[in-house]
Amino acid sequence: SCEVFFAKDPLKIVRAQGQYMFDENGKKYLDCINNVAHVGHCHPHVTKAATKQMELLNTNSRFLHDNLVQYAQRLTATLPEKLSVCYFVNSGSEANDLALRLARQYRGHQDVITLD
């Protein structure tokens, strides 16, 4: 059940900038699918910060690091008091899985309604 949703006319995307992606022929597409809508592709501030961090340490959140704690504190400071816990995950799939597990634990129900 896993198939490419544009199989009849596949896109070969070779680069991106801001909110646009470009195919191998230079045709520009508005990116409404990927997880970049908040800052866009290749945002200079983000790439600079990522480069700086990767020059120091490039790992995931399974290891302790002060930056994780500082980021969690900064993030939760912007939220209502009841939202005071952060869970850092690797992907949207992990985030969905964790949200489902937390909801089931909290409510004590196993039923789920999803949109297709």
C-alpha positions as CSV (number, residue, x, y, z in Angstrom):
1,S,0.0,0.0,0.0
2,C,3.0,2.3,-0.3
3,E,3.2,3.9,-3.7
4,V,4.4,7.2,-5.1
5,F,1.5,9.6,-5.4
6,F,2.8,11.1,-8.6
7,A,3.8,7.8,-10.3
8,K,2.3,8.8,-13.7
9,D,4.3,12.0,-13.9
10,P,7.1,11.8,-11.4
11,L,9.0,14.8,-10.2
12,K,12.8,14.8,-9.9
13,I,13.5,17.6,-7.4
14,V,17.2,18.7,-7.4
15,R,17.2,21.8,-5.2
16,A,15.1,24.1,-3.1
17,Q,15.2,27.7,-1.8
18,G,12.7,29.4,0.5
19,Q,9.2,28.0,-0.1
20,Y,10.1,26.6,-3.6
21,M,11.5,23.4,-4.9
22,F,13.0,23.1,-8.4
23,D,13.0,20.1,-10.7
24,E,15.8,18.9,-13.0
25,N,14.6,21.3,-15.7
26,G,14.5,24.3,-13.5
27,K,10.7,24.4,-13.1
28,K,9.7,26.0,-9.8
29,Y,7.1,24.4,-7.5
30,L,5.5,25.8,-4.3
31,D,6.4,23.3,-1.5
32,C,3.2,22.6,0.3
33,I,4.1,19.1,1.4
34,N,7.5,19.1,3.3
35,N,8.1,20.2,6.8
36,V,9.7,23.5,5.9
37,A,6.7,25.9,5.8
38,H,7.8,27.7,8.9
39,V,11.2,28.9,7.7
40,G,11.6,27.5,4.1
41,H,14.4,25.6,2.5
42,C,18.0,26.8,2.9
43,H,17.1,29.6,5.3
44,P,20.4,31.3,6.1
45,H,19.9,31.6,9.8
46,V,18.9,27.9,10.1
47,T,21.8,26.6,7.9
48,K,24.3,28.8,9.8
49,A,23.0,27.4,13.2
50,A,23.0,23.9,11.9
51,T,26.5,24.1,10.5
52,K,27.8,25.6,13.7
53,Q,26.2,22.8,15.7
54,M,27.4,20.1,13.4
55,E,31.0,21.4,13.7
56,L,30.7,20.8,17.4
57,L,28.5,17.8,17.8
58,N,26.1,15.9,15.4
59,T,24.0,13.4,17.2
60,N,20.4,12.8,18.2
61,S,18.7,13.4,21.5
62,R,19.3,10.0,23.1
63,F,22.4,11.5,24.8
64,L,22.3,14.2,27.5
65,H,23.4,17.7,26.5
66,D,22.8,21.1,28.0
67,N,21.4,22.5,24.8
68,L,18.4,20.1,25.0
69,V,17.5,21.3,28.5
70,Q,18.0,24.9,27.5
71,Y,15.9,24.5,24.4
72,A,13.1,22.8,26.4
73,Q,13.1,25.6,29.0
74,R,13.0,28.3,26.3
75,L,10.2,26.5,24.5
76,T,8.0,25.8,27.5
77,A,8.4,29.4,28.6
78,T,6.4,30.4,25.6
79,L,3.6,28.0,26.4
80,P,0.7,27.9,28.9
81,E,1.8,26.6,32.3
82,K,0.1,23.2,31.9
83,L,2.3,22.5,28.8
84,S,5.5,22.2,30.8
85,V,7.0,19.0,29.4
86,C,8.9,18.4,26.1
87,Y,9.4,15.2,24.3
88,F,12.0,15.3,21.6
89,V,11.5,12.8,18.8
90,N,13.1,12.0,15.5
91,S,10.2,12.3,13.1
92,G,6.6,13.1,12.6
93,S,5.9,9.4,12.7
94,E,7.5,9.1,16.1
95,A,5.6,12.2,17.3
96,N,2.3,10.7,16.2
97,D,3.2,7.4,17.9
98,L,4.1,9.1,21.1
99,A,1.0,11.3,21.0
100,L,-1.2,8.2,20.5
101,R,0.5,6.3,23.4
102,L,0.2,9.3,25.7
103,A,-3.5,9.8,24.8
104,R,-4.3,6.1,25.4
105,Q,-2.5,6.2,28.7
106,Y,-4.2,9.4,29.9
107,R,-7.7,8.4,28.7
108,G,-7.6,4.7,29.3
109,H,-9.1,4.0,25.9
110,Q,-7.7,2.3,22.8
111,D,-10.1,3.8,20.2
112,V,-8.8,6.2,17.6
113,I,-10.4,8.3,14.9
114,T,-8.3,9.4,12.0
115,L,-8.8,11.3,8.8
116,D,-7.7,9.6,5.5
